[in-house]
Amino acid sequence: MSQPLLPPPSLAGIAAGVERRLGVLLQAERSRWAALDPDLDDVVHQVERLVLAGGKRLRPAFCHWGYVGAGGDPHAEVLVDAGAAFELMHAFALFHDDVMDDAASRRGTPTTHVVYAEQHVQHAWGGEPRRFGEGIAILVGDLAFVYADQLMRGVTVEAWDIWNELRIELNIGQLLDVLGSVRNERRLQQAERICRYKSGKYTIERPLHLGAVLAAPQRAAELIPGLSAYGLPLGDAFQMRDDVMGVFGDEALTGKPVGGDLLEGKPTPLMARAVAAATPTQREVLGLVGQRNLDASQVGRIQQVIVETGALDQLEAHIVALADEAVNALERVDITAEARNELTQLAHYVSWRQQ
């Protein structure tokens, strides 16, 4: 399989439509709530700042091709609304995730809880700056969650059921991730389960399902299993690529600190493989993972051990196998030729992206 670094050309058009819809919605909400209280303008702006500051728009893209693949009109308004809903739902998860991980930056800019904690200090307000910042960020995330639901208003019962299941799965995955981090979870099977539920399913499999059911609810029983055969392995590959970037990525590209996953002690398949293959001496180094005060030298030592154990090479080979499995599965799904081609390109992109 080739290793393209650029997204498929069609992704830009899908993203542009979604971004226009988000811009209209959030500008109207900023105006509405600023009229009630000027302080609320910046609160809604925090949602706008995150969703329009970048992002790959993969969830709208997979929803789009699930819809078009099932015979839907690529210009349908419901499809753009669903894509925008995915971005707002993803933003909700990021606002909360940044609080849980105590992340200082997201997409190259300070996270919302950091922005408000700093405001608290600057104005010498009462109470604790950190608790204030985190409280605001949680509420901003909740706003994004509600705006996502607004955009899904009017969809069929079948589509709404998928939307709800997607969100339950996302929360389950996050819960497992938090538990795995504090327990220093290094079992490969559990790490892969967390990988699938915290990101893979809601990034690829469920958006495909939602798109297909929005376009052809009567074909759900036929289409969903085939789309899962593509979406589940590719979702795993997507998150495993994220795990590699979380340890070895370029901060200028990812917008997140290098080695961030090591500080947080994330229970990833990469770490599970490294621990399983490590010598006693190497395990001592890997035991540093999860310490919040790791310096650059310690991060470098951990990275070196991960490479020396062969874990990185093993995971890279597994990503290739998963992506190939996904692409091969497309041949058994009755979707349009255009959607099959685009989903093949997306499989290559998400497996080898650098940001």
N, C-alpha and C positions, 0 to 999 in steps of 0.2 A: 504493500500500500504506500502511496506517495505521502509526503508530509507537507501539505500546503500551509503557509502561515497566514494567508489572507482569507477572509470569509467569502462564501459564495456571493457573486454579484447581486443575486436576488434579495439577499438579506438587507441591503441598504434601502430598497424600496419598501419592504415590509416595515422596517424600523421607522422610516419617514412618516408613514401613515399613522403608526402607533404614537409617535412623538407629537404629531399635530393634535391628535385626540387628547393626549395627556395635557398638552399646553393649554388647550381651550378649557378643559375641565378645571385645571388647577388655577388658572388665572381668574376664572369666574369665582372659584371658592375663596381665593385671596381677597378679591374685592368685596365679596359678601361678608366675610368675617372681619375684615379691617374696618368696615363701616360700623360694626358693633363695638369693636375695641381694637385700637391700633396695634396692640401687642400680638393679636392673633394673625396679623399679616405674616410675620416671620415664622410663626409656627407652621402655617400651611406652606410657606416658602421652603421649609426644610424638606417636605415631601417632594416639592417641585425640584429642589436642588439635587436631590439624590436621583430621581427617576430621569431627569434630563441631563445629568452630568456625564452620561456615558452608559456603558453596559452593552452586552453583546446582543440583546433582544432575541435570544435563542428560544425562549418559551413562546413568544408570539410567532416565531418562524415555524416551530414544530406544529403549533395549533393551525397555522395557515396551511401548511402542506397536508395535514390531516384532513382539513376542510376541503381543499381543492382536490386532493387525492380521492375523496369520496364523491366528487362531482359537483362541489359547491362553487359558487361565483366568487372569484378571487377579489372582487371589488365590493362585496357585501358589507354593509355597515356593521352587522352583528359580528363579523370576523375582526374588524378593526377594534370594536369595543372589547371583544374577548382578549385580543392581544394587549390592549392597554390595561385590562383587568389583571392579566398575568404580571405585567410590570409593577403594578401597584401592590399586588400580593407579594411579589418578590421583595419589594421595598419594605413592606411590613416585616418580613422575615429578617432582612438586613438590619433594620433599626434595632430590633430585639436582639439579634445575634451579636451586634457590636457591643451592646450593654453586657450580655452574658460573657463575652470574651474580653471585655474591657479594651476594645480595639481603639487605637488613637486615630487611625485614618481609614478612609474608605474611598476608593477611586481617586486617590491622590490628594484628598482634602480632609480636614478634621471631621471626625464623626460628630453627630448631633449632640450626644451626651457630653462630649468634650467642649463643644461650642457653648453650651448653656452652663456648664460648670465654670467656664472661664468668665462668662457674663456675671455669674453669681459672685465671683471673687472681685471682679472689677467694680461692681456696685456695692460691695460690702453688705449684701443682703443677709437676712437671718437664716439660721440653719446650716446644714452641711452642703457645700458645693457639689460634691459627688452625688449625693442622694437627689439633689435638685436636678442636676443634669440628666441622670438616669431616668428620673420620673418623667421629665419632659420628653425624652427620647422614646420611652415606652408609649406615651400618649400619642406622639406623632406617628409611631408605627401603627397604633390602633386606628388612627384617622385613615392611613393608607389602606388598611384592611377594609374599612367601611366603604371607601371610595371604590375599591375593587368590586365589592358586592353591588354597588349602584350600577356599575357598568354591565353587570351580568343580569340585570333586571329584565324579565320578560323571556328568558331562555326556557327551553322545554324542561320538563321534570327530569328526563333522562340526562340532559346536560347538567342540570343543577346537582343531581346525585353525584356525577363525576367530579364536579367542582368541590363539593363538600368532602368527598373521599380524598381528593388530592390534598386538601388543607389538613385533614386529620392525619394523613400519612406524614406530611411535612412536620407537624408538631410532634408526632411519635418519634420521627427521626432525630429531631432536635433534643428531645428528652433522652434518648439513648446516647446521643453524642455527649451531653452534659454528664450523664452518669459514667460513661466510658472514660471521660477525661479525668474525673476525680478518682476513679478506681484503677487508673493506669492500665486500662484494658488493652491487652495485646494478643488476644485470640483472633486468628485470621477470620474465622467464620462470623464472629460478632462484628469485627471491623468492617467486613463486607456488607453485613446487614445494615449497619449504621450508614455506610456509604450509599447504599441504595435508597434508604428511606429518607435520609436528611436532604438529599439533593437529586439523585438520579431519577427517581420516579416522577417528581414534580417538575423536573426540567424537561424531560423528553417523553416518557411514556404517557403520562396523564394529559399533557397538552395535545398530543396526537389523538388520544381518545376523545377529548372534548371537541376538537375540530371536526373529527369524523362524525360524531353524534350530532353536532350542530347542523351539519350538511345533510346527513342521511340517517336519522334515528332508526329507521326500519332496517338498516343494515348493521346495527350495532353488534349483534351476536356473531355476524360473519367477520366484521373488520377488526374488532377489538383484540381477539387472540393473535392475529397476524401482526398488528401494530405493536403488541407487547413483545412479540418475538424479536422485533427490531429495537423497540424502545428500551427494554430492560437491560440488555447487554451494553447498548450504547450509553445509557444513563450511568451504568457502572463505570464505563470507560471515561465518561465526562468527569465524574467525581474523582476518579483515580488520577486523571491528568491534573485536576485541581490540587490534589494532595502532593503531587510532584512539584507543582509550582509553589505550594505553601512551604516547601522545604528548600527548593533550589531555584525558585523563580527570580526574575529580574524585577526589582521594586519599581523601576521606571515604567515597566509594562503592566505589572499586576496592580499597582496602586496600593499595595499592602507591604508591610515590612518583611524583608527576607527572613525566613526561619520563624515566622509568626506561629505556625502550627506546632513548632518545637517548644516554644514558650508555653503554649496552652496545653501541651500534652495530648493532642488530638489522637483518638483511637483509630488510626488509619490502616488500611491494608499494607501500605509501605512500611510503617513502623512494625506491624505484626510480622511481616516477612523478615525484617532486619533482626528483631529480637530472637526469632526462631532459629536463625542461622548464625547468631553471634557466639563468639568465644566468651569465656568468663570475663576476660579483660575488656572485650568490646561491650559486653553487657553493662559494665560499670560506667562506661561513657554514655551508653544509651539511657542509663538510669538518671542522667541529668535532665532528660526531656520532661517538661512540665514545670521546671523551675522558672519563675517569672523574671529572675534577675540574670539570665544567661547573657554573657558578653559575646562579642563577635568571635573571639578565639574559641569559646566553648561550642558555639553554633558550628563553626568550621570543623571542629573535631567530630561532632555528631554527624555532620554531613559526610565526612570522610569514612566513618565507620559504616554508614548506610551503604555507601558505594562498595566498600571492601567486602561486606557480607554478601554482595551480589543481589541485594534486595531491589535496588533500583533497576538493574537489568532485568530481573524477573518480572517486576511490575510493568516495565515497558513492553516486554514480550506479551504479557497478559493483556495489556491495553490493545495491542495489535490484534490478538486473537478475538477479543470482544468486539472490536470494530468490524472485523471480517465477518464474524457471526451475524452481526446486525445487518450488514449490507447483503449478505447471502439470504437472509430472511425476507428481504424486500421482494425477492423473486416469487415468493409464495403468497403475496398479498395482492388482492384485486383492487389496485388503485391506478390512477392515470399515469401514463408514461412520464409526463412532466413532473409529477410529484415524486415518482420513483427516482428520477434523475436528481432532483433537488435534494431529496433525503440522502442519497448516496454522497453528494457533495458535502452536506452537513455532517455526515458521519466522519468523513475525512477531517473536516475542520475541527470539530469538537475534540477529536482524539489527539490532534497535534498542535492545537493552539498554544500560544505563549502568554496569553493574558485572559 
